[in-house]
């Protein structure tokens, strides 16, 4: 993994903490949460305040999420607002943190200029012992505080102000006035600079969780649809009176049927609600084909540095080793030829096992989760894995030969880190 970290393909783009006052604020919040402090003089943070360096220092990857259900968070800067969540038991946390920031930015801006904010995302259950525990979670609630109790003090001041304004003779209460003055000296004018976040409850929505060997959860048509990675997973028949549909991710035909029946995917090369041009579809398919050819070159030991390869090298290798290529390449070549000739391509023309390479999530609230699901059946496209399902990418990366690792780092660095906008347009637009 060191190569990935060095090239910013793992733990890249996080918030660097190397100023003494920010380190002390983080330590104060961390101590309030779990009684620990870091001795590091610099470390990185994600959106929730998780640090990979602290996880290594503590030898505890779950130091902010002990039971995988109600994670703690630490906020010390507004720069955390648009960061990813690099470790979490639920995929929904990143979107939830973003929604929390957006709804309470004024308060969080003021607070993080003064102190740290620590708290918990409360899922209304304390342990996950059965799938029913997961499905019972519809909303989450933020519980938060500061090491110096600024939020509590600001809340008390708000209540005192309300009492002062609404109770007719409150202005005669010297104790109340003195208490308000003391509170204001600590938190300032909360009428102009609010300190207490007001939006604390958010929808959990649809999500992926690491629990039970990996589980995708959709709430559709008034019931639950579960997609399990563990073949031995045993789903409940119903939860709170709602039906539960279970499909194993190993059963790709049923997975794709569900996605089609609920209009959650579109096929590249056929009709599209986005009115994609044939040229855009060609770019998508050609990139995927070239990715597979590049993997073949790496596995053969033909090349170990992506910077030395151009399109001519890829085409030549494809022609010279066509029969040795993965069967999926032939399907992609067929689709490309049909589009180049002005005809539409239909996914039914290729073997079932190849069809996932011609599907993509439709735009909408399910888009990220559906693309993550599809990635399990697109292992010959590591760039797509990296963009949609980093945990799976990192897991597979450990199994790849050194030649493949080396060339993929160069490829992903060039096409994702250095040209993310252009590559994302090909993959998702």
C-alpha positions in Angstrom: 0.0 0.0 0.0 3.0 2.4 0.4 3.0 3.0 -3.4 -0.6 4.0 -3.3 -0.1 6.4 -0.3 3.1 7.9 -1.9 1.1 8.6 -5.1 -1.9 10.0 -3.2 -4.1 7.2 -4.4 -4.8 6.3 -0.8 -5.4 8.9 1.9 -4.9 11.6 -0.7 -6.6 14.9 -0.6 -7.1 15.0 3.2 -6.7 18.0 5.5 -3.1 18.3 6.8 -2.9 19.2 10.5 0.5 20.5 11.5 -0.2 23.7 13.5 0.2 23.4 17.2 -3.1 25.1 18.1 -5.0 22.7 15.8 -3.3 19.7 17.1 -4.1 20.7 20.6 -7.8 21.3 19.7 -7.9 17.8 18.1 -6.3 16.3 21.2 -8.8 18.0 23.5 -11.7 16.6 21.5 -10.1 13.2 21.2 -9.5 13.1 24.9 -13.2 14.0 25.5 -14.3 11.1 23.3 -12.0 8.3 24.3 -9.3 9.6 26.7 -6.5 9.4 24.1 -4.1 11.9 22.8 -1.7 11.8 19.9 2.0 12.5 20.1 2.3 13.2 16.4 3.4 16.6 15.2 1.5 16.3 11.9 -1.3 14.1 10.5 -4.2 14.1 8.0 -7.9 14.2 8.6 -10.9 13.2 6.6 -14.4 14.7 6.8 -15.2 13.0 10.1 -11.8 13.8 11.7 -10.5 10.3 11.2 -6.7 10.1 10.7 -4.9 7.2 9.1 -1.7 8.2 10.9 -3.5 8.1 14.3 -5.0 4.8 13.5 -1.5 3.5 12.9 -0.2 5.2 16.1 -3.0 3.7 18.2 -2.9 0.4 16.3 -6.7 0.8 16.1 -8.4 1.5 12.8 -11.7 2.0 14.6 -10.6 4.4 17.2 -13.5 6.7 16.3 -16.1 4.0 15.6 -15.7 1.3 18.3 -18.7 -0.8 17.4 -19.3 0.2 13.7 -22.7 1.8 14.3 -22.5 5.2 16.1 -19.3 6.8 14.9 -17.6 9.8 16.6 -16.4 12.8 14.6 -14.0 15.6 15.3 -14.2 18.9 13.4 -11.4 21.5 13.7 -11.6 23.3 10.3 -14.1 24.2 7.6 -11.6 22.6 5.2 -13.1 19.3 6.3 -16.4 20.3 4.7 -15.9 18.7 1.3 -13.4 15.9 2.2 -14.1 12.2 1.7 -14.8 9.8 4.5 -11.9 7.3 4.2 -13.1 4.8 6.7 -16.7 4.1 7.7 -18.9 1.1 8.2 -21.7 2.8 6.2 -21.3 4.4 2.8 -24.0 7.0 3.7 -21.7 8.8 6.2 -20.0 11.0 3.5 -23.3 12.4 2.2 -24.6 12.8 5.7 -21.5 14.8 6.8 -21.8 17.0 3.7 -25.5 17.6 4.5 -24.7 18.4 8.1 -22.1 21.0 7.0 -24.4 22.5 4.4 -27.3 22.9 6.9 -25.2 24.3 9.7 -22.3 26.0 8.0 -22.6 29.4 9.8 -22.5 27.8 13.3 -19.8 25.3 12.4 -17.7 28.1 10.8 -17.9 30.1 14.0 -17.2 27.1 16.3 -14.2 25.9 14.4 -12.6 29.3 14.5 -12.7 29.1 18.3 -12.4 25.4 19.2 -13.0 21.9 18.1 -16.3 20.2 17.7 -16.7 16.6 18.7 -19.7 14.4 18.7 -21.5 11.2 17.5 -23.7 10.3 14.7 -26.4 8.5 16.6 -28.2 5.7 14.7 -30.7 4.9 17.5 -29.2 1.5 18.1 -26.1 0.5 20.0 -25.1 -2.8 18.5 -25.7 -4.5 15.2 -26.5 -8.1 16.1 -29.0 -8.9 13.3 -30.0 -7.4 9.9 -33.1 -6.0 11.5 -30.9 -3.7 13.6 -29.7 -2.1 10.3 -33.0 -1.9 8.6 -34.6 -0.2 11.7 -32.3 2.9 11.1 -34.2 5.4 9.0 -32.6 8.6 10.3 -29.5 9.6 12.2 -29.1 12.4 14.8 -26.0 14.4 15.4 -25.0 14.8 19.1 -22.2 17.3 19.5 -20.2 19.3 22.0 -16.9 21.1 22.4 -14.1 20.4 24.8 -14.8 23.8 26.5 -18.6 23.4 26.5 -19.2 26.3 24.2 -22.2 24.8 22.6 -23.8 24.1 26.0 -23.0 27.7 27.1 -24.5 29.1 23.9 -27.6 27.0 24.3 -28.0 28.3 27.9 -27.5 31.8 26.7 -30.2 31.4 24.0 -32.6 30.2 26.7 -31.8 33.1 29.0 -32.2 35.6 26.2 -35.6 34.1 25.4 -36.6 34.3 29.1 -35.3 37.9 29.3 -37.4 38.9 26.3 -40.6 37.0 27.1 -40.8 37.4 30.9 -42.1 40.8 31.8 -39.9 41.5 34.9 -36.9 39.4 33.9 -34.8 42.6 33.5 -35.1 43.1 37.3 -33.4 39.7 37.9 -29.8 40.7 38.5 -28.7 37.1 38.7 -30.1 36.4 35.2 -28.4 39.5 33.7 -25.1 38.7 35.3 -25.3 35.1 34.1 -26.0 36.3 30.6 -23.1 38.7 30.6 -20.8 35.9 31.8 -22.1 33.6 29.0 -21.7 36.3 26.4 -18.1 36.9 27.3 -17.5 33.2 26.5 -19.5 32.8 23.3 -19.9 36.3 21.9 -23.1 37.8 20.3 -24.9 34.6 19.3 -27.6 36.7 17.6 -25.0 37.7 14.9 -22.7 34.6 15.2 -24.8 31.6 16.0 -23.0 28.8 17.7 -25.6 26.1 18.1 -26.2 24.0 15.0 -30.0 23.7 14.5 -30.3 21.0 11.8 -29.3 17.7 13.5 -31.5 15.0 12.0 -30.9 13.5 8.6 -32.2 10.7 6.5 -30.0 7.6 6.3 -31.3 6.7 2.9 -29.9 3.9 0.9 -26.5 2.6 1.8 -23.8 -0.1 1.7 -22.5 -1.4 5.0 -19.6 -3.7 5.9 -21.7 -5.5 8.4 -22.7 -9.1 7.7 -19.9 -9.5 5.1 -21.1 -6.6 3.0 -24.7 -5.6 2.4 -26.4 -3.1 0.0 -29.7 -1.7 1.4 -32.3 -0.1 -0.8 -35.7 1.2 0.4 -38.0 0.9 -2.6 -41.7 0.4 -3.1 -42.3 0.6 0.7 -40.0 -2.4 1.4 -36.4 -3.3 1.7 -34.2 -4.8 -1.0 -30.9 -6.4 0.3 -28.0 -7.4 -1.8 -25.4 -9.5 0.1 -21.8 -10.2 -0.7 -21.7 -13.1 1.7 -23.3 -16.2 0.1 -24.2 -17.5 3.6 -26.2 -14.4 4.6 -29.6 -15.1 5.9 -32.0 -12.2 5.5 -35.1 -11.6 7.6 -38.4 -12.2 5.9 -39.9 -8.8 7.0 -39.0 -5.8 9.2 -41.7 -3.8 11.0 -44.3 -5.2 8.6 -42.4 -4.3 5.5 -41.3 -7.0 3.0 -37.7 -7.8 2.5 -36.3 -8.9 -0.9 -32.9 -10.6 -0.8 -30.6 -11.1 -3.8 -27.1 -12.5 -3.6 -24.5 -10.4 -5.4 -23.2 -13.7 -6.8 -26.5 -14.0 -8.8 -25.7 -11.3 -11.4 -28.8 -12.1 -13.5 -31.1 -11.3 -10.6 -29.1 -8.3 -9.6 -29.2 -6.8 -13.1 -33.0 -7.6 -13.5 -33.7 -5.7 -10.3 -31.6 -2.7 -11.5 -33.4 -2.8 -14.9 -36.9 -3.3 -13.5 -36.4 -0.2 -11.2 -34.8 1.8 -14.0 -31.6 2.3 -12.1 -29.2 1.5 -14.9 -28.7 2.5 -18.5 -27.0 0.6 -21.3 -24.1 2.1 -23.1 -24.6 2.0 -26.8 -28.4 1.8 -26.8 -31.1 4.3 -26.2 -30.4 6.7 -23.3 -32.4 9.1 -21.3 -29.4 11.4 -21.5 -29.4 11.5 -25.3 -25.8 10.5 -25.3 -24.1 10.7 -28.7 -22.5 7.7 -30.3 -19.1 9.5 -29.9 -19.6 9.7 -26.1 -20.5 6.0 -25.9 -17.5 5.1 -28.0 -15.2 7.0 -25.6 -16.6 5.0 -22.7 -16.2 1.6 -24.4 -12.8 2.4 -25.9 -11.5 3.5 -22.6 -12.7 0.3 -21.0 -11.2 -1.8 -23.8 -7.9 -0.1 -23.5 -7.9 -0.7 -19.8 -8.2 -4.4 -20.3 -5.5 -4.4 -23.0 -3.2 -2.5 -20.6 -3.8 -5.1 -17.9 -2.9 -7.8 -20.3 0.4 -6.0 -21.2 1.2 -5.6 -17.6 0.5 -9.2 -16.8 2.7 -10.3 -19.7 5.5 -8.1 -18.4 5.6 -6.2 -21.7 5.7 -2.9 -20.0 6.0 -1.6 -16.4 5.7 2.1 -16.9 2.5 3.7 -18.2 4.3 6.8 -19.2 6.0 4.9 -22.0 2.8 3.7 -23.6 0.6 5.4 -26.2 -2.5 4.4 -28.2 -0.4 2.8 -30.9 1.2 0.4 -28.5 -2.3 -0.6 -27.2 -3.7 -1.2 -30.6 -0.6 -3.2 -31.7 -0.8 -5.4 -28.6 -4.5 -6.0 -29.1 -4.0 -7.1 -32.7 -0.9 -9.3 -31.9 -2.5 -11.0 -28.8 -6.2 -10.9 -29.7 -6.8 -14.6 -29.0 -5.1 -14.3 -25.6 -7.2 -11.4 -24.4 -9.9 -11.7 -21.8 -13.2 -12.7 -23.5 -14.7 -9.4 -22.4 -12.4 -7.6 -24.8 -14.1 -9.3 -27.8 -17.5 -8.1 -26.6 -16.2 -4.6 -26.3 -14.7 -4.7 -29.7 -18.0 -6.0 -31.2 -19.9 -3.1 -29.6 -17.3 -0.5 -30.7 -17.5 -1.8 -34.3 -21.3 -1.6 -34.3 -21.3 2.0 -33.0 -18.7 3.0 -35.5 -20.8 1.7 -38.3 -23.8 3.8 -37.1 -25.7 0.9 -35.5 -26.9 0.6 -32.0 -25.5 -2.1 -29.8 -27.6 -4.3 -27.6 -26.2 -5.9 -24.5 -28.1 -9.1 -25.2 -25.6 -9.7 -28.1 -22.8 -10.6 -25.6 -22.5 -13.3 -23.0 -24.2 -12.7 -19.7 -21.0 -12.6 -17.8 -19.9 -9.6 -19.9 -23.0 -7.4 -19.6 -22.0 -5.5 -16.5 -19.3 -3.8 -18.6 -22.0 -2.2 -20.7 -24.1 -0.8 -17.8 -23.9 2.3 -15.7 -26.1 3.8 -13.1 -28.7 6.4 -14.1 -28.5 9.8 -12.7 -30.4 10.2 -9.4 -30.3 9.5 -5.7 -29.2 5.9 -6.3 -26.4 6.7 -8.7 -23.3 6.3 -6.5 -24.7 3.2 -4.8 -25.6 1.5 -8.0 -22.2 2.2 -9.6 -20.6 0.8 -6.5 -22.7 -2.4 -6.9 -21.8 -2.7 -10.6 -18.1 -2.5 -9.7 -18.3 -6.0 -8.1 -18.8 -7.3 -11.6 -16.3 -5.0 -13.4 -13.0 -6.2 -11.9 -11.2 -5.9 -15.2 -11.7 -2.1 -15.0 -9.6 -1.0 -12.0 -10.1 2.7 -12.8 -13.9 2.2 -12.5 -13.3 0.3 -9.2 -11.1 3.1 -7.9 -13.7 5.8 -8.8 -16.7 3.9 -7.4 -15.6 1.4 -4.8 -12.2 2.1 -3.2 -12.4 -0.6 -0.5 -12.9 -3.2 -3.2 -10.0 -1.7 -5.3 -7.7 -1.7 -2.3 -8.6 -5.3 -1.5 -8.0 -6.5 -5.1 -4.8 -4.4 -5.4 -3.2 -6.6 -2.7 -3.7 -9.7 -4.9 -2.3 -8.3 -8.1 1.2 -9.0 -9.4 3.8 -6.3 -9.0 3.8 -5.5 -12.7 0.1 -4.8 -12.7 0.3 -2.6 -9.5 3.1 -0.5 -11.0 1.4 0.3 -14.3 -2.1 0.9 -12.7 -0.7 3.4 -10.3 0.6 5.4 -13.2 -2.6 5.0 -15.2 -4.9 6.1 -12.4 -2.7 8.9 -11.3 -2.7 10.4 -14.8 -6.4 9.8 -15.7 -8.0 10.4 -12.3 -5.8 12.6 -10.1 -4.6 14.8 -12.9 -7.7 14.7 -15.1 -10.5 13.8 -12.8 -13.1 16.1 -14.5 -12.4 14.7 -18.0 -12.3 11.1 -16.9 -15.4 11.4 -14.7 -17.3 12.8 -17.7 -16.4 9.7 -19.7 -17.3 7.3 -16.9 -20.5 8.9 -15.6 -21.9 11.7 -17.8 
